[in-house]
Amino acid sequence: MLRKLALTVCLGLLAACASVPVEVPARQDPIRLDLPPMKRFTQPQVTAPMRPNADIARDFLNLAFEMESGRKLPIMTRFSGPIRVRVASGAPASLGPDLSALLGRLQREAGLDIARATDDSGPAQITIQAVPHAELQRLVPQAACFVVPRVSSWSDYKRQRRSGLVDWSTLERRETATIFLPSDVSPQEIRDCLHEELAQSLGPLNDLYSLPDSIFNDDNFHTVLTGFDMLILRTYYAPELANGMTRDQVAARLPALLARLNPAGQHSTGSTGGSPTPRAWITAIETALGPNTAASRRRSAAEEAVRLSQSAGWQDTRAGFSLFALGRLTLGQDPTLSLSSFLAAEKIYSGSALTRVQQAHVGMHLAAFSLSGGQPESALTLINANLAAAAAGENAALLATMLMIKAEALDAMNRPAEARAVRLDSLGWARYGFGSDKEVRARLNEIAALVPRRQQL
């Protein structure tokens, strides 16, 4: 029901990597380039679910009949009939094209009767309202964005937010919901919120850390709806299911339903196991990544998450995420531990075709280590191996950062023409991923500062 704040792609990366014991240049002439037009992803690279239907059925039930808090939901609820989406006034310009693209995908891939309302001032089943980031944080500090039922505006939500009216567990059917997202962040952040919150307003309210291939996972590696997610929504609105059905009733119908919707899943192998995620691990990872927590407390929580995952014998996305979080949180204080954590996470993520996006995130950090350690060839190899996954995941912030690292590696290898072309390519993606021109230029110069100073002759 809310997209949690998490360690974003480059939070603290640059200054932290610069603390690795290498000599880092003080740029007297920071890179100044005219910024090209913003780039956008126009052709989704959707991969069909690659897991057995038995696993998907288990995940569907855990998503649909539990809340993120662990509270059980007694019945399934969904919208009935056509679903219309209105956008309240004040939305940023980037939201319109991204919403149109998402609604088109929901129509084609999930088979939903969903469209933007012809009149944004009129009634609709789902309202999208953009609110200044600071205002969102004031009321819900742990959320980047969220969706609530039975309200139609921000002022309505402020009046009702402590009442049972906005409690999803009291619904018998879904009639109205409003998505609140920030109005003053990067286009990618707005799009990411749009995908997750619209999906949850339509379907499952839960997130599962065990899912390797889904936006319904609070690790936030996937930023747009995946093929798995579209199958979940198509299943959620299949005629075999209905409002008011219990978990047992849905479970009885899922095998035949999934065989019809996903016949390839009848023959898939490679079960993800799906052992329950202990609340202690969830608490540790949320403490490590949560707001308003001391750095030392974050680190100890991440170390606890790693310990718990190892004790459980996990080798899945939860184990990888525990190590990734520890690597991120120790970048500036303990680069040796950070590097070893990233390497261990990379080993886990590289073992499955379902975790290529996660592997790309780790690869970017390893490439930054290589670049700051005076190994541009290694940095270039790591980036080239992971660029396709970043693009397929439509993560412009990650893609831009990787291209910036690649440009610096090429420069360090005395390939300036190639470096300039790659750097210019990175800027178009950076404008979508990071937003303001100031932030784009700052990121470019911070990555340039990772390169060790060449010996003066």
QUIWOUR-V710538 format. One record per residue. N is the residue number from 0. RES is the residue in one small letter. PSI is psi in whole degrees, -180 to 180 (none if undefined). OMEGA is omega in radians with two decimals (999 if undefined). D_LAST is the distance of its C-alpha to the last C-alpha in Angstrom with 2 decimals. Layout:
# QUIWOUR-V710538
N/RES/PSI/OMEGA/D_LAST ; N/RES/PSI/OMEGA/D_LAST
This chain:
# QUIWOUR-V710538
0/m/-10/3.05/59.07 ; 1/l/148/3.06/55.79 ; 2/r/113/-3.04/52.17 ; 3/k/151/2.96/50.59 ; 4/l/139/-3.12/47.36 ; 5/a/175/3.05/44.74 ; 6/l/110/-3.12/41.07 ; 7/t/174/-2.91/39.81 ; 8/v/-36/-3.03/37.09 ; 9/c/14/-3.08/34.12 ; 10/l/112/3.10/35.69 ; 11/g/0/-3.07/33.11 ; 12/l/-48/-2.87/30.87 ; 13/l/-51/3.11/27.70 ; 14/a/-36/-3.11/27.61 ; 15/a/-46/3.13/28.93 ; 16/c/-31/3.12/26.39 ; 17/a/-16/-3.14/23.64 ; 18/s/-8/3.00/25.23 ; 19/v/139/-3.01/24.31 ; 20/p/76/2.98/22.05 ; 21/v/160/3.14/18.63 ; 22/e/124/-3.07/16.05 ; 23/v/135/-3.06/17.13 ; 24/p/142/2.94/15.59 ; 25/a/110/-3.04/17.69 ; 26/r/113/3.06/18.32 ; 27/q/-24/-3.12/18.64 ; 28/d/78/-3.08/19.90 ; 29/p/151/-3.12/22.11 ; 30/i/129/3.10/23.25 ; 31/r/111/-3.14/26.40 ; 32/l/146/2.98/28.53 ; 33/d/132/-3.07/32.16 ; 34/l/133/3.11/34.03 ; 35/p/174/3.09/36.16 ; 36/p/154/3.10/39.76 ; 37/m/139/3.04/40.55 ; 38/k/151/3.11/40.98 ; 39/r/154/3.04/43.98 ; 40/f/128/-3.06/45.23 ; 41/t/-19/-3.11/48.27 ; 42/q/98/-3.14/49.23 ; 43/p/137/3.08/49.79 ; 44/q/81/-3.00/48.84 ; 45/v/130/3.09/51.71 ; 46/t/131/3.12/52.19 ; 47/a/152/3.09/55.72 ; 48/p/140/-3.08/56.41 ; 49/m/17/-3.11/55.73 ; 50/r/160/3.14/57.73 ; 51/p/148/3.12/61.39 ; 52/n/-30/3.11/63.98 ; 53/a/-40/3.08/65.18 ; 54/d/-43/-3.11/61.82 ; 55/i/-39/3.10/61.84 ; 56/a/-45/3.10/65.40 ; 57/r/-46/-3.13/64.45 ; 58/d/-40/3.12/61.51 ; 59/f/-47/-3.11/63.72 ; 60/l/-41/3.13/66.28 ; 61/n/-32/3.09/63.75 ; 62/l/-41/-2.98/62.18 ; 63/a/-22/-3.02/65.51 ; 64/f/22/3.03/67.55 ; 65/e/155/3.00/65.22 ; 66/m/167/3.11/63.32 ; 67/e/-27/3.12/59.77 ; 68/s/-12/-3.05/61.38 ; 69/g/-8/3.14/63.27 ; 70/r/137/-3.12/66.57 ; 71/k/147/3.02/68.77 ; 72/l/130/-3.03/70.06 ; 73/p/-32/-3.07/73.70 ; 74/i/164/3.06/73.74 ; 75/m/139/3.05/71.60 ; 76/t/146/3.10/71.31 ; 77/r/171/3.06/70.07 ; 78/f/150/3.05/70.85 ; 79/s/137/3.10/73.90 ; 80/g/-170/-3.13/74.07 ; 81/p/146/-3.14/71.53 ; 82/i/122/3.13/68.52 ; 83/r/141/-3.05/67.37 ; 84/v/126/3.08/64.20 ; 85/r/151/3.11/63.94 ; 86/v/118/3.14/60.95 ; 87/a/157/-3.13/61.72 ; 88/s/152/3.12/60.61 ; 89/g/4/-3.13/57.20 ; 90/a/145/3.10/55.21 ; 91/p/156/-3.04/51.71 ; 92/a/-31/-3.09/51.50 ; 93/s/-20/-3.06/49.49 ; 94/l/-38/-3.07/52.35 ; 95/g/-56/3.13/54.75 ; 96/p/-38/-3.14/52.90 ; 97/d/-37/3.08/51.86 ; 98/l/-43/3.12/55.45 ; 99/s/-43/3.13/56.85 ; 100/a/-41/-3.13/54.59 ; 101/l/-44/3.13/55.55 ; 102/l/-37/3.08/59.26 ; 103/g/-41/3.11/59.11 ; 104/r/-41/3.13/57.63 ; 105/l/-36/3.08/60.31 ; 106/q/-49/-3.04/62.98 ; 107/r/-46/-2.95/61.74 ; 108/e/-32/3.13/60.42 ; 109/a/-6/3.10/62.61 ; 110/g/26/-3.08/65.69 ; 111/l/146/2.99/66.17 ; 112/d/82/-3.06/68.28 ; 113/i/139/-3.13/65.71 ; 114/a/164/3.06/64.72 ; 115/r/140/3.12/63.75 ; 116/a/143/-3.14/66.80 ; 117/t/-22/3.14/68.02 ; 118/d/110/-3.10/68.31 ; 119/d/-7/3.09/65.71 ; 120/s/-6/-3.10/68.22 ; 121/g/-175/-3.12/70.79 ; 122/p/156/3.10/71.33 ; 123/a/162/3.10/69.21 ; 124/q/-37/-3.12/68.82 ; 125/i/130/3.06/65.14 ; 126/t/140/3.04/63.56 ; 127/i/121/3.13/59.84 ; 128/q/127/3.09/58.98 ; 129/a/133/-3.08/55.55 ; 130/v/142/3.08/55.20 ; 131/p/140/-3.07/52.36 ; 132/h/-44/-3.11/50.11 ; 133/a/-36/3.13/50.85 ; 134/e/-41/3.06/54.56 ; 135/l/-47/-3.10/54.35 ; 136/q/-30/-3.14/52.42 ; 137/r/-38/-3.11/54.95 ; 138/l/-37/-3.09/57.75 ; 139/v/78/-2.98/56.04 ; 140/p/-22/-3.10/52.76 ; 141/q/0/-3.03/52.04 ; 142/a/140/2.98/52.32 ; 143/a/-30/3.14/50.13 ; 144/c/166/-3.11/53.34 ; 145/f/168/3.13/56.81 ; 146/v/141/3.13/60.19 ; 147/v/151/3.12/63.67 ; 148/p/160/2.91/67.19 ; 149/r/15/3.01/70.07 ; 150/v/160/-3.05/68.22 ; 151/s/0/-3.11/67.43 ; 152/s/167/3.10/65.04 ; 153/w/-42/3.12/62.71 ; 154/s/-37/3.09/65.48 ; 155/d/-44/3.13/67.83 ; 156/y/-43/-3.12/65.43 ; 157/k/-34/3.11/65.02 ; 158/r/-35/-2.96/68.80 ; 159/q/-1/-2.90/69.28 ; 160/r/-21/3.11/66.21 ; 161/r/8/-3.11/68.11 ; 162/s/167/3.10/71.12 ; 163/g/-9/-3.11/72.10 ; 164/l/-33/-3.09/71.91 ; 165/v/18/3.12/68.21 ; 166/d/113/-3.10/68.74 ; 167/w/-30/-3.06/68.15 ; 168/s/-12/3.12/70.43 ; 169/t/-2/-3.10/73.43 ; 170/l/145/2.93/73.21 ; 171/e/-20/3.05/75.78 ; 172/r/162/3.11/74.13 ; 173/r/129/3.14/71.23 ; 174/e/-46/3.10/72.27 ; 175/t/150/3.05/69.51 ; 176/a/153/3.11/66.00 ; 177/t/132/3.08/63.21 ; 178/i/128/3.06/59.47 ; 179/f/122/3.13/57.42 ; 180/l/160/-3.05/53.76 ; 181/p/143/-3.10/51.16 ; 182/s/-14/-2.94/51.09 ; 183/d/38/3.05/47.71 ; 184/v/-175/-3.09/45.18 ; 185/s/156/3.08/43.19 ; 186/p/-37/-3.14/45.21 ; 187/q/-42/3.12/44.28 ; 188/e/-40/3.11/45.56 ; 189/i/-45/3.12/48.77 ; 190/r/-43/-3.13/49.17 ; 191/d/-44/3.08/48.58 ; 192/c/-42/-3.12/51.28 ; 193/l/-47/-3.12/53.54 ; 194/h/-50/-3.06/53.41 ; 195/e/-46/-3.04/54.01 ; 196/e/-34/3.07/56.63 ; 197/l/-39/3.09/58.56 ; 198/a/-41/-3.12/58.72 ; 199/q/-29/3.05/60.07 ; 200/s/-29/-3.14/62.49 ; 201/l/-39/-2.94/63.92 ; 202/g/-130/-3.04/63.82 ; 203/p/144/-3.13/62.70 ; 204/l/-7/-3.06/61.97 ; 205/n/164/2.95/60.17 ; 206/d/146/-3.13/56.63 ; 207/l/121/3.13/55.93 ; 208/y/-17/-3.10/52.70 ; 209/s/-11/-3.08/53.75 ; 210/l/123/-3.13/53.46 ; 211/p/-15/-2.91/50.43 ; 212/d/42/-2.98/51.10 ; 213/s/150/2.99/52.45 ; 214/i/-16/3.09/51.90 ; 215/f/56/-3.11/54.67 ; 216/n/125/-3.06/52.16 ; 217/d/3/3.04/50.68 ; 218/d/-16/3.03/47.29 ; 219/n/20/3.05/46.64 ; 220/f/-43/3.09/44.55 ; 221/h/126/-3.05/46.88 ; 222/t/-13/3.06/46.97 ; 223/v/159/-3.09/49.53 ; 224/l/135/-3.10/52.82 ; 225/t/176/3.06/52.59 ; 226/g/-38/3.06/55.15 ; 227/f/-46/-3.11/56.49 ; 228/d/-41/3.14/56.96 ; 229/m/-36/3.07/58.86 ; 230/l/-40/3.11/61.13 ; 231/i/-45/-3.13/61.83 ; 232/l/-38/3.08/62.86 ; 233/r/-41/3.10/64.90 ; 234/t/-41/-3.10/66.67 ; 235/y/-34/-3.09/67.20 ; 236/y/15/3.09/69.11 ; 237/a/149/-3.12/70.93 ; 238/p/-20/3.12/74.72 ; 239/e/-19/-3.12/75.35 ; 240/l/162/-3.07/74.06 ; 241/a/160/3.02/75.43 ; 242/n/141/3.05/75.30 ; 243/g/-6/3.14/76.89 ; 244/m/143/3.11/76.25 ; 245/t/171/3.11/75.51 ; 246/r/-44/-3.13/72.79 ; 247/d/-39/3.13/75.37 ; 248/q/-42/3.11/76.70 ; 249/v/-43/-3.13/73.27 ; 250/a/-36/-3.12/72.37 ; 251/a/-28/-3.07/75.51 ; 252/r/-17/-3.04/74.55 ; 253/l/-43/-3.09/70.85 ; 254/p/-49/3.14/71.09 ; 255/a/-36/-3.12/73.10 ; 256/l/-47/3.14/71.20 ; 257/l/-32/3.06/67.77 ; 258/a/-35/3.11/69.20 ; 259/r/-44/-3.05/70.20 ; 260/l/-29/-3.04/67.00 ; 261/n/67/-3.08/64.48 ; 262/p/-30/3.13/66.17 ; 263/a/-28/3.14/62.91 ; 264/g/-14/3.08/62.76 ; 265/q/-21/-3.07/65.94 ; 266/h/0/-3.12/64.08 ; 267/s/151/3.06/60.63 ; 268/t/178/3.10/59.41 ; 269/g/53/3.11/56.75 ; 270/s/140/3.11/58.38 ; 271/t/5/3.06/56.06 ; 272/g/-66/3.04/58.52 ; 273/g/34/3.07/58.77 ; 274/s/146/-3.13/59.48 ; 275/p/148/3.11/60.13 ; 276/t/116/-3.10/57.27 ; 277/p/145/3.11/58.27 ; 278/r/-31/3.13/58.42 ; 279/a/-39/3.12/56.42 ; 280/w/-42/3.12/53.40 ; 281/i/-44/3.12/53.80 ; 282/t/-42/-3.14/54.00 ; 283/a/-46/-3.08/50.85 ; 284/i/-36/3.11/48.80 ; 285/e/-34/3.06/50.23 ; 286/t/-42/3.14/49.41 ; 287/a/-35/-3.04/45.82 ; 288/l/-5/-3.01/45.42 ; 289/g/166/-3.14/47.91 ; 290/p/161/3.00/47.47 ; 291/n/41/3.13/47.80 ; 292/t/136/-3.13/46.93 ; 293/a/148/-3.10/44.73 ; 294/a/-41/-3.13/41.50 ; 295/s/-37/3.12/42.77 ; 296/r/-38/3.09/46.01 ; 297/r/-47/-3.10/44.29 ; 298/r/-46/-3.12/42.28 ; 299/s/-34/3.10/45.38 ; 300/a/-40/3.09/47.32 ; 301/a/-40/3.09/44.75 ; 302/e/-37/3.09/44.85 ; 303/e/-39/3.10/48.65 ; 304/a/-42/3.10/48.54 ; 305/v/-45/-3.13/46.48 ; 306/r/-45/-3.13/48.95 ; 307/l/-39/-3.14/51.93 ; 308/s/-37/3.11/50.61 ; 309/q/-39/3.11/49.99 ; 310/s/-33/3.13/53.44 ; 311/a/-10/-3.14/54.97 ; 312/g/21/-3.11/53.30 ; 313/w/144/2.94/51.83 ; 314/q/31/-3.05/49.42 ; 315/d/-164/-3.07/49.80 ; 316/t/-26/3.11/48.14 ; 317/r/-40/3.08/49.18 ; 318/a/-44/3.11/47.30 ; 319/g/-41/-3.11/44.21 ; 320/f/-36/3.08/44.53 ; 321/s/-47/-3.13/44.94 ; 322/l/-39/3.12/41.64 ; 323/f/-46/3.13/39.92 ; 324/a/-42/3.12/41.19 ; 325/l/-41/3.09/40.03 ; 326/g/-43/-3.14/36.55 ; 327/r/-41/-3.03/36.38 ; 328/l/-13/-3.14/37.78 ; 329/t/9/-3.11/35.44 ; 330/l/-48/-3.03/32.12 ; 331/g/-19/-3.03/31.14 ; 332/q/-35/-3.04/32.93 ; 333/d/76/-3.06/32.76 ; 334/p/-28/3.11/30.13 ; 335/t/-47/3.08/31.22 ; 336/l/-40/3.13/34.80 ; 337/s/-49/-3.12/33.81 ; 338/l/-44/-3.14/31.97 ; 339/s/-34/3.10/34.86 ; 340/s/-44/3.10/37.34 ; 341/f/-41/3.13/35.73 ; 342/l/-40/3.10/35.60 ; 343/a/-39/3.09/39.27 ; 344/a/-41/3.14/40.20 ; 345/e/-38/3.12/38.50 ; 346/k/-40/3.12/40.55 ; 347/i/-50/-3.07/43.71 ; 348/y/-32/-3.11/43.03 ; 349/s/-10/-3.10/41.94 ; 350/g/-2/-3.10/45.34 ; 351/s/141/3.06/47.34 ; 352/a/-14/-3.12/47.42 ; 353/l/-11/-3.03/48.76 ; 354/t/38/3.11/45.55 ; 355/r/-37/3.12/42.94 ; 356/v/-44/3.10/42.32 ; 357/q/-41/3.12/41.85 ; 358/q/-35/3.13/39.45 ; 359/a/-40/3.09/37.39 ; 360/h/-46/3.12/37.07 ; 361/v/-42/-3.14/35.88 ; 362/g/-37/3.10/33.51 ; 363/m/-43/3.14/31.82 ; 364/h/-40/3.11/31.19 ; 365/l/-37/3.09/29.95 ; 366/a/-38/3.10/27.54 ; 367/a/-40/3.06/26.21 ; 368/f/-45/-3.13/25.73 ; 369/s/-43/-3.13/23.87 ; 370/l/-47/-3.12/21.59 ; 371/s/-20/3.11/20.82 ; 372/g/9/3.10/20.38 ; 373/g/29/-3.14/17.57 ; 374/q/69/-3.07/20.20 ; 375/p/-32/3.13/20.49 ; 376/e/-43/3.10/22.64 ; 377/s/-41/3.11/25.11 ; 378/a/-44/-3.13/25.22 ; 379/l/-42/3.13/26.01 ; 380/t/-45/3.14/28.71 ; 381/l/-44/-3.13/30.32 ; 382/i/-48/-3.11/30.47 ; 383/n/-33/-3.13/31.89 ; 384/a/-19/-3.01/34.49 ; 385/n/-3/-3.11/35.78 ; 386/l/-42/-3.08/35.64 ; 387/a/-39/3.14/39.15 ; 388/a/-39/3.10/40.69 ; 389/a/-41/3.12/39.21 ; 390/a/-42/3.13/40.62 ; 391/a/-34/3.10/43.94 ; 392/g/-1/3.11/44.24 ; 393/e/39/3.12/43.70 ; 394/n/94/-3.07/41.21 ; 395/a/-36/3.13/39.14 ; 396/a/-45/3.10/37.21 ; 397/l/-45/-3.12/36.15 ; 398/l/-45/3.14/35.49 ; 399/a/-44/3.14/33.35 ; 400/t/-43/3.13/31.26 ; 401/m/-40/3.13/30.76 ; 402/l/-36/3.08/29.75 ; 403/m/-42/3.09/27.23 ; 404/i/-42/3.12/25.65 ; 405/k/-43/3.13/25.83 ; 406/a/-43/3.12/24.07 ; 407/e/-37/3.10/21.11 ; 408/a/-43/3.12/21.06 ; 409/l/-41/3.08/21.18 ; 410/d/-44/-3.13/18.32 ; 411/a/-21/3.13/16.19 ; 412/m/14/3.11/17.48 ; 413/n/45/3.07/16.46 ; 414/r/64/-2.95/20.13 ; 415/p/-36/-3.12/20.20 ; 416/a/-44/3.09/23.73 ; 417/e/-41/-3.13/25.26 ; 418/a/-43/-3.11/23.55 ; 419/r/-41/3.14/25.02 ; 420/a/-43/3.13/28.44 ; 421/v/-41/-3.14/28.54 ; 422/r/-43/3.10/27.48 ; 423/l/-39/3.09/30.26 ; 424/d/-39/-3.11/32.68 ; 425/s/-32/-3.01/31.93 ; 426/l/-35/3.10/32.86 ; 427/g/-41/3.08/36.41 ; 428/w/-36/-3.13/37.05 ; 429/a/-34/-3.14/35.43 ; 430/r/-32/3.07/37.92 ; 431/y/-41/-3.04/40.74 ; 432/g/-35/-3.05/39.29 ; 433/f/-20/3.04/37.96 ; 434/g/-100/-2.96/40.08 ; 435/s/150/3.08/38.83 ; 436/d/-38/3.13/36.03 ; 437/k/-44/-3.14/34.57 ; 438/e/-39/3.12/34.50 ; 439/v/-48/-3.11/32.97 ; 440/r/-38/3.11/30.06 ; 441/a/-43/3.14/29.58 ; 442/r/-40/3.14/29.52 ; 443/l/-45/-3.11/26.98 ; 444/n/-32/3.10/24.52 ; 445/e/-40/3.12/25.28 ; 446/i/-37/3.08/24.48 ; 447/a/-33/-3.12/21.19 ; 448/a/-7/3.09/20.37 ; 449/l/-20/-3.02/20.89 ; 450/v/126/3.12/17.63 ; 451/p/147/3.13/15.12 ; 452/r/132/3.10/11.93 ; 453/r/152/3.10/9.05 ; 454/q/133/3.10/6.29 ; 455/q/129/-3.12/3.81 ; 456/l/none/999/0.00
